[in-house]
Amino acid sequence: MLARNDLCGLRFLDIGCGSGLFSLAARRMGARVYSFDYDPQSVACALELRSRFYDGDPEWVVEQGSVLDQAYLRSLGPFDIVYSWGVLHHTGAMWEALENAMIPLRAGGALFISIYNDQGTHSRRWRAVKRLYNRTPPSLRFLVVIPVAIQQWWRRILKDFLRLRPFAAWRAYSADRGMSPWRDVIDWVGGYPFEVAKPEEIFDFYRKRECELIKLRTCGGSLGCNEFVFRRAQ
């Protein structure tokens, strides 16, 4: 997406770093990395990842912070690459977050983001499911999760049984994604706030802010994320 073989010498900001895996990849590619997340458990996970692979490395900083805090973002200084994959639509203020992501981006720098695709009524239904899950007492949330798991998995499970390979896709999913299918369903249902945008809305938003779209990868009209790379005007 960035059309580069390495990131040597570049300052890389990972907004909403989560576990820190993307930050680790950027550091391995030679970038000076700054990672932050609003969630303290994600920060702890990223710190653990850094201690395992780059213990004591001054070129990789991990801390807690919010993309909705403009003063915090201004304190970080300019970055060559600002990266936020699947994060800004979970802030509860997506358009504000999209605006704030430009604050630490230097002139000529690259902004790499991914945002959930707007599927109209389908997206609104999922928002209602996610809101219901988060408003349901924890002891009763299985009543929301189980129907979603059935809806997402019954075809694959049935196909595996017909092929005499029961639950083959379920087992393979864990190996491919690094997350159990059950945990992945919970991750999807629990992902609230949940906002979406059409590709042209993101394009128009940043075009008005003098950012040029240099790379786009859509999710083909599915529930996934559309990925964008913008270049800020010099």
C-alpha positions as CSV (number, residue, x, y, z in Angstrom):
1,M,0.0,0.0,0.0
2,L,2.9,2.4,0.7
3,A,4.8,1.2,-2.4
4,R,8.1,0.9,-0.4
5,N,10.5,-2.0,0.3
6,D,11.4,-0.6,3.7
7,L,10.7,2.3,6.1
8,C,14.3,3.1,7.0
9,G,14.7,6.6,8.5
10,L,11.0,7.4,8.6
11,R,8.9,8.4,11.6
12,F,5.9,6.1,11.8
13,L,2.8,6.8,14.1
14,D,0.5,3.9,14.9
15,I,-2.8,5.4,16.0
16,G,-4.8,2.8,18.0
17,C,-1.9,0.3,18.0
18,G,-3.8,-2.5,19.7
19,S,-1.5,-5.5,20.3
20,G,1.4,-3.7,18.6
21,L,1.8,-6.1,15.7
22,F,1.6,-3.4,13.1
23,S,4.1,-1.3,15.0
24,L,6.4,-4.3,15.3
25,A,6.2,-4.8,11.5
26,A,7.0,-1.1,10.9
27,R,10.0,-1.3,13.3
28,R,11.3,-4.3,11.6
29,M,11.2,-2.4,8.3
30,G,13.4,0.3,9.8
31,A,11.0,2.9,10.9
32,R,11.2,5.0,14.1
33,V,7.9,4.0,15.7
34,Y,5.5,5.8,18.0
35,S,2.5,3.7,19.2
36,F,-0.4,4.7,21.2
37,D,-3.8,3.4,22.2
38,Y,-6.7,4.6,24.3
39,D,-7.2,1.1,25.9
40,P,-4.7,0.4,28.7
41,Q,-4.8,-3.4,28.1
42,S,-3.8,-2.8,24.5
43,V,-1.0,-0.6,25.6
44,A,0.2,-3.3,28.0
45,C,0.1,-5.8,25.2
46,A,2.1,-3.6,22.9
47,L,4.7,-3.0,25.6
48,E,5.0,-6.7,26.2
49,L,5.5,-7.2,22.4
50,R,8.2,-4.5,22.4
51,S,10.0,-6.0,25.4
52,R,10.1,-9.4,23.6
53,F,11.5,-8.2,20.3
54,Y,13.0,-4.7,20.9
55,D,13.6,-4.5,24.6
56,G,15.0,-1.1,25.6
57,D,14.9,0.3,22.1
58,P,14.6,4.1,22.1
59,E,13.3,4.0,18.5
60,W,10.0,2.5,19.5
61,V,7.8,4.3,22.0
62,V,4.5,2.9,23.4
63,E,2.1,4.9,25.5
64,Q,-1.6,5.6,26.2
65,G,-3.3,8.3,24.3
66,S,-6.4,9.3,22.4
67,V,-6.8,10.4,18.8
68,L,-9.6,12.7,20.0
69,D,-7.1,14.6,22.1
70,Q,-5.8,17.3,19.8
71,A,-3.3,18.7,22.3
72,Y,-1.8,15.2,22.8
73,L,-1.4,14.8,19.0
74,R,0.3,18.2,18.6
75,S,2.8,17.2,21.3
76,L,4.0,14.2,19.2
77,G,5.7,16.2,16.4
78,P,5.5,15.5,12.7
79,F,5.5,12.0,11.2
80,D,6.3,10.7,7.7
81,I,3.6,8.0,8.0
82,V,0.5,8.1,10.1
83,Y,-1.2,4.7,10.2
84,S,-4.5,3.7,11.7
85,W,-6.0,0.4,10.6
86,G,-9.6,-0.3,11.6
87,V,-9.6,2.1,14.6
88,L,-11.1,5.5,13.8
89,H,-14.6,4.1,13.2
90,H,-14.7,2.8,16.8
91,T,-14.0,6.1,18.5
92,G,-17.6,7.3,18.6
93,A,-16.5,10.4,16.7
94,M,-15.2,9.1,13.4
95,W,-15.1,12.3,11.4
96,E,-13.4,14.2,14.2
97,A,-10.8,11.3,14.5
98,L,-10.2,11.5,10.7
99,E,-9.6,15.2,11.0
100,N,-7.3,14.8,14.0
101,A,-5.2,12.1,12.3
102,M,-3.8,14.9,10.1
103,I,-2.4,16.9,13.0
104,P,0.8,14.9,13.4
105,L,1.2,14.3,9.6
106,R,4.0,16.3,8.0
107,A,3.6,18.0,4.6
108,G,4.3,15.4,2.0
109,G,3.6,12.6,4.5
110,A,1.4,9.6,3.9
111,L,-1.8,8.8,5.8
112,F,-2.8,5.1,5.7
113,I,-6.2,4.4,7.2
114,S,-8.9,1.8,6.9
115,I,-12.6,2.5,7.5
116,Y,-15.6,0.2,7.6
117,N,-17.5,0.2,4.3
118,D,-21.0,1.7,4.4
119,Q,-23.6,-0.9,3.3
120,G,-26.6,1.2,4.1
121,T,-29.4,-0.8,5.8
122,H,-27.1,-3.7,6.4
123,S,-24.6,-1.6,8.3
124,R,-27.4,0.0,10.4
125,R,-28.7,-3.5,11.4
126,W,-25.2,-4.5,12.5
127,R,-24.9,-1.2,14.5
128,A,-28.1,-2.1,16.3
129,V,-26.8,-5.6,17.1
130,K,-23.6,-4.2,18.4
131,R,-25.4,-1.6,20.5
132,L,-27.7,-4.4,21.9
133,Y,-24.7,-6.6,22.8
134,N,-22.9,-3.7,24.7
135,R,-26.1,-2.8,26.6
136,T,-26.9,-6.4,27.6
137,P,-25.6,-7.6,31.0
138,P,-22.4,-9.7,30.5
139,S,-24.1,-12.9,31.8
140,L,-26.7,-12.7,29.0
141,R,-24.6,-11.6,26.1
142,F,-24.4,-15.1,24.8
143,L,-28.0,-14.6,23.7
144,V,-26.7,-12.1,21.1
145,V,-23.4,-13.9,20.3
146,I,-24.8,-17.4,19.6
147,P,-27.3,-16.3,16.8
148,V,-24.5,-14.2,15.2
149,A,-22.1,-17.2,15.3
150,I,-24.7,-19.4,13.7
151,Q,-25.4,-16.8,11.0
152,Q,-21.7,-16.4,10.2
153,W,-20.7,-20.0,10.4
154,W,-23.5,-22.4,9.5
155,R,-22.7,-22.6,5.8
156,R,-19.1,-23.4,6.4
157,I,-19.8,-26.0,9.1
158,L,-22.5,-27.7,7.0
159,K,-20.1,-27.8,4.0
160,D,-17.4,-29.4,6.1
161,F,-19.8,-32.1,7.4
162,L,-20.9,-32.9,3.8
163,R,-17.3,-33.3,2.9
164,L,-16.8,-35.6,5.9
165,R,-14.3,-33.0,7.4
166,P,-16.3,-31.8,10.4
167,F,-15.2,-28.3,11.7
168,A,-12.2,-28.2,9.4
169,A,-12.8,-24.5,8.5
170,W,-13.3,-23.7,12.2
171,R,-9.9,-25.2,13.2
172,A,-8.1,-23.7,10.2
173,Y,-9.5,-20.3,11.0
174,S,-7.6,-20.2,14.3
175,A,-4.3,-21.1,12.6
176,D,-4.8,-18.5,9.9
177,R,-6.1,-15.5,11.9
178,G,-4.4,-16.2,15.2
179,M,-7.7,-15.8,17.0
180,S,-10.3,-18.5,17.7
181,P,-13.5,-18.2,15.6
182,W,-15.6,-17.8,18.8
183,R,-13.4,-14.9,20.0
184,D,-13.6,-13.4,16.6
185,V,-17.4,-13.4,16.7
186,I,-17.3,-11.7,20.1
187,D,-14.8,-9.2,18.7
188,W,-17.1,-8.4,15.8
189,V,-20.4,-8.2,17.9
190,G,-18.7,-6.2,20.6
191,G,-17.1,-3.6,18.3
192,Y,-19.1,-0.6,19.3
193,P,-19.2,2.4,18.7
194,F,-19.4,1.4,15.0
195,E,-19.4,4.0,12.2
196,V,-19.1,3.5,8.5
197,A,-18.3,5.5,5.3
198,K,-18.5,5.2,1.6
199,P,-15.2,5.3,-0.2
200,E,-16.2,8.6,-2.0
201,E,-17.0,10.2,1.4
202,I,-13.5,9.5,2.7
203,F,-12.0,10.7,-0.6
204,D,-14.0,14.0,-0.6
205,F,-13.2,14.6,3.1
206,Y,-9.5,14.5,2.6
207,R,-9.5,16.2,-0.9
208,K,-11.0,19.2,0.8
209,R,-8.0,19.2,3.2
210,E,-5.5,19.1,0.3
211,C,-4.7,15.4,0.5
212,E,-4.2,13.4,-2.6
213,L,-5.4,9.8,-2.8
214,I,-2.5,7.7,-4.0
215,K,-3.8,4.2,-3.2
216,L,-7.2,2.6,-2.6
217,R,-8.2,-1.0,-1.9
218,T,-11.9,-1.6,-1.4
219,C,-13.5,-4.6,0.3
220,G,-15.7,-5.3,-2.7
221,G,-18.9,-4.1,-1.2
222,S,-18.7,-6.3,1.9
223,L,-18.8,-5.5,5.6
224,G,-15.0,-5.2,5.7
225,C,-12.8,-2.1,5.6
226,N,-11.8,0.0,2.7
227,E,-8.1,1.0,2.8
228,F,-6.8,4.4,1.8
229,V,-3.4,6.0,1.4
230,F,-3.4,9.8,1.1
231,R,-0.4,12.1,0.5
232,R,-0.6,15.5,2.2
233,A,0.2,18.5,0.1
234,Q,3.7,19.9,0.4
